[in-house]
Amino acid sequence: MGFDAFAAACCAIPVLVSVLAVRVAYVLCRSGLPPSRSRVPGLRCLIVLGSGGHTAEMMNIVTELQKERFTPRYYVAALTDNMSLPKAQVYEKSLIHMEGDRETIIENAEFMQIYRSREVGQSYITSIATTLCAILHAMWLIIRIRPQVIFCNGPGTCIPLCASAFLLKVLGLGWSSIFYIESIARVKKLSLSGLLLYKLRMADQFFVQWPQLQQKYPRAQYAGRLM
């Protein structure tokens, strides 16, 4: 019985690998296509915020979104980032409509934090454990939210989230269209996050803000300056 089970496992592994390879190829072929139409008017939108300029750029992009199209909106920032989510909260509170004497608040936003893979100056040895925690946390968030659209622009926080969303696509458990907008500060080369998403083809749409970057990375799209 033991030998038969071992032989069966040996036969099953190549089949599983082949099926997985076909599924990955299918996901890559479908990358870039618009998300399938939903019966509800809005698309669940995950917005990844980063510290400093990343958040400023992303909020500038968010203000241009069609609010009725991209709703509800889920904002995610690193657990040690105490500045990004308050900025998003201020923006969402600004979307208050006055109807006579009544206030109607648009309650379609949620704010969450995620473990960071690696802090600045953290040793690579200890970052192994923190990266694992970040991946597990990101997977839990993606499964919980099941975003249809993900917007990110470079913070390292986006990598475990985008990887988790890509894994769910491969497994057929959900579909998230990933939009990556490289930071305007990246003039000659991509950030590490951008390079990973570009090389691994995890982003459905990849935008850069400098024409020389588009020439260097031909699968990227030149979006002009968004700031």
C-alpha positions as CSV (number, residue, x, y, z in Angstrom):
1,M,0.0,0.0,0.0
2,G,2.8,2.4,0.8
3,F,4.5,1.8,-2.5
4,D,1.3,2.2,-4.4
5,A,0.5,5.5,-2.7
6,F,4.0,6.7,-3.4
7,A,3.7,5.7,-7.1
8,A,0.3,7.4,-7.3
9,A,1.7,10.6,-5.8
10,C,4.6,10.6,-8.2
11,C,2.2,10.3,-11.1
12,A,-0.1,13.0,-9.8
13,I,2.6,15.6,-9.2
14,P,3.4,16.1,-12.9
15,V,-0.3,16.4,-13.7
16,L,-0.8,19.0,-11.0
17,V,2.2,21.0,-12.2
18,S,0.9,20.9,-15.7
19,V,-2.6,22.1,-14.6
20,L,-1.0,24.9,-12.6
21,A,1.2,25.9,-15.5
22,V,-1.9,26.0,-17.8
23,R,-3.8,28.1,-15.3
24,V,-0.9,30.6,-14.9
25,A,-0.7,30.9,-18.7
26,Y,-4.5,31.6,-18.8
27,V,-4.2,34.2,-16.1
28,L,-1.4,36.0,-17.9
29,C,-3.3,35.9,-21.2
30,R,-6.3,37.5,-19.5
31,S,-4.2,40.2,-17.8
32,G,-5.1,43.6,-19.0
33,L,-8.7,42.8,-19.8
34,P,-11.4,44.8,-18.0
35,P,-13.0,43.2,-15.0
36,S,-16.1,41.2,-15.7
37,R,-19.3,43.1,-15.3
38,S,-21.0,42.8,-11.9
39,R,-24.7,43.0,-11.2
40,V,-24.0,45.7,-8.7
41,P,-23.0,49.1,-10.0
42,G,-19.7,49.5,-8.1
43,L,-16.4,47.6,-8.1
44,R,-14.8,46.6,-4.8
45,C,-11.6,48.7,-4.9
46,L,-8.5,48.1,-2.8
47,I,-6.2,51.1,-2.5
48,V,-2.7,50.6,-1.2
49,L,-1.2,53.6,0.6
50,G,2.5,54.1,1.4
51,S,4.3,56.6,3.5
52,G,5.2,60.1,2.4
53,G,5.0,60.8,-1.3
54,H,3.4,57.5,-2.2
55,T,0.2,58.4,-0.3
56,A,0.1,61.9,-1.7
57,E,0.3,60.5,-5.3
58,M,-2.2,57.8,-4.6
59,M,-4.7,60.2,-3.1
60,N,-4.3,62.5,-6.1
61,I,-5.3,59.5,-8.3
62,V,-8.2,58.6,-6.0
63,T,-9.7,62.0,-6.3
64,E,-10.0,61.5,-10.1
65,L,-11.8,58.2,-9.8
66,Q,-15.5,57.8,-10.5
67,K,-16.8,57.4,-7.0
68,E,-20.0,55.6,-8.0
69,R,-17.9,53.2,-10.2
70,F,-15.2,52.3,-7.7
71,T,-17.2,51.6,-4.5
72,P,-16.8,50.4,-1.8
73,R,-13.2,51.5,-1.3
74,Y,-10.8,49.7,1.0
75,Y,-7.7,51.7,2.0
76,V,-4.7,49.6,3.3
77,A,-1.5,51.0,4.9
78,A,1.3,49.5,6.8
79,L,0.8,48.9,10.5
80,T,3.7,51.3,11.4
81,D,2.4,54.0,9.1
82,N,0.4,56.5,11.2
83,M,-0.1,59.2,8.6
84,S,-1.5,57.6,5.5
85,L,-4.9,56.4,6.6
86,P,-5.8,59.7,8.4
87,K,-5.3,61.4,5.0
88,A,-7.7,59.0,3.3
89,Q,-10.2,59.4,6.1
90,V,-10.1,63.2,5.7
91,Y,-10.7,62.8,2.0
92,E,-13.6,60.4,2.5
93,K,-15.2,62.7,5.0
94,S,-15.0,65.5,2.5
95,L,-17.4,63.5,0.3
96,I,-20.3,64.6,2.5
97,H,-23.4,65.8,0.6
98,M,-25.7,68.4,2.3
99,E,-29.4,67.7,1.6
100,G,-31.3,70.6,3.2
101,D,-30.8,70.3,6.9
102,R,-29.7,66.7,6.7
103,E,-26.2,65.3,6.3
104,T,-25.8,62.2,4.2
105,I,-22.4,60.7,4.6
106,I,-21.1,58.4,1.9
107,E,-20.4,55.2,4.0
108,N,-18.5,53.2,1.4
109,A,-15.0,53.3,2.6
110,E,-13.1,51.1,5.1
111,F,-9.6,51.6,6.5
112,M,-7.2,48.8,7.4
113,Q,-3.6,48.2,8.3
114,I,-1.3,45.3,7.4
115,Y,1.9,44.0,8.8
116,R,5.0,45.3,7.0
117,S,7.4,42.8,5.3
118,R,10.5,44.7,6.3
119,E,11.1,47.9,8.2
120,V,13.9,50.3,7.1
121,G,17.1,49.1,8.6
122,Q,15.7,45.7,9.7
123,S,18.1,42.8,9.3
124,Y,17.3,40.3,6.5
125,I,17.3,37.4,9.0
126,T,14.5,38.8,11.1
127,S,12.7,40.0,8.0
128,I,12.0,36.4,7.0
129,A,9.5,36.0,9.9
130,T,7.9,39.4,9.3
131,T,7.6,38.8,5.6
132,L,5.8,35.5,6.3
133,C,3.4,37.3,8.7
134,A,2.8,40.0,6.1
135,I,2.0,37.4,3.4
136,L,-0.5,35.5,5.6
137,H,-2.1,38.8,6.7
138,A,-2.3,40.0,3.1
139,M,-3.9,36.7,2.0
140,W,-6.5,37.0,4.8
141,L,-7.3,40.5,3.7
142,I,-7.6,39.6,0.0
143,I,-9.9,36.6,0.8
144,R,-12.0,38.8,3.0
145,I,-12.4,41.7,0.7
146,R,-12.2,39.9,-2.7
147,P,-11.3,43.2,-4.5
148,Q,-12.2,43.5,-8.1
149,V,-9.7,46.3,-8.6
150,I,-6.4,47.0,-6.9
151,F,-4.6,50.4,-7.1
152,C,-0.9,50.7,-6.0
153,N,2.0,52.9,-6.7
154,G,5.1,51.5,-5.2
155,P,5.2,50.9,-1.4
156,G,6.5,47.5,-0.4
157,T,3.2,46.9,1.3
158,C,1.6,46.3,-2.1
159,I,3.8,43.2,-3.0
160,P,2.2,40.6,-0.6
161,L,-1.3,42.0,-1.4
162,C,-0.7,41.8,-5.2
163,A,0.9,38.4,-4.9
164,S,-2.1,37.1,-2.8
165,A,-4.5,38.5,-5.4
166,F,-2.6,36.9,-8.2
167,L,-2.5,33.5,-6.4
168,L,-6.3,33.6,-6.0
169,K,-6.6,34.3,-9.7
170,V,-4.4,31.2,-10.5
171,L,-6.5,29.1,-8.1
172,G,-9.7,30.3,-9.6
173,L,-11.0,31.7,-6.3
174,G,-11.3,35.4,-7.4
175,W,-10.3,37.9,-10.0
176,S,-8.6,41.2,-9.2
177,S,-7.4,43.6,-11.9
178,I,-4.2,45.1,-10.6
179,F,-3.3,48.7,-11.7
180,Y,0.2,49.8,-10.8
181,I,1.2,53.4,-11.2
182,E,4.9,54.0,-10.8
183,S,5.9,56.9,-8.6
184,I,6.8,60.2,-10.4
185,A,10.0,60.1,-8.4
186,R,11.2,57.1,-10.5
187,V,12.7,58.8,-13.6
188,K,15.3,56.4,-14.9
189,K,14.5,53.0,-13.3
190,L,11.6,51.3,-11.6
191,S,11.3,50.9,-7.9
192,L,11.9,47.5,-6.4
193,S,8.1,46.9,-6.1
194,G,7.5,48.1,-9.6
195,L,10.3,45.9,-11.0
196,L,8.9,42.8,-9.2
197,L,5.4,43.4,-10.5
198,Y,6.7,44.1,-14.0
199,K,9.0,41.1,-14.2
200,L,6.5,38.7,-12.7
201,R,3.7,40.1,-14.9
202,M,1.4,40.4,-11.9
203,A,0.0,43.8,-12.8
204,D,-2.8,43.9,-15.4
205,Q,-2.0,47.5,-16.2
206,F,1.4,49.1,-15.6
207,F,1.8,52.8,-15.9
208,V,4.9,55.1,-15.7
209,Q,5.1,58.9,-15.6
210,W,8.2,59.4,-17.6
211,P,8.6,58.5,-21.4
212,Q,12.1,57.2,-20.9
213,L,10.8,54.6,-18.5
214,Q,8.3,53.4,-21.1
215,Q,11.1,53.1,-23.6
216,K,13.1,51.0,-21.2
217,Y,10.2,48.9,-20.1
218,P,8.0,48.4,-23.2
219,R,5.1,46.7,-21.5
220,A,4.5,49.7,-19.4
221,Q,2.2,52.5,-20.5
222,Y,3.2,56.1,-20.4
223,A,0.4,58.0,-18.5
224,G,2.0,61.4,-18.3
225,R,2.6,63.2,-15.1
226,L,-0.2,62.6,-12.6
227,M,1.0,65.0,-10.0
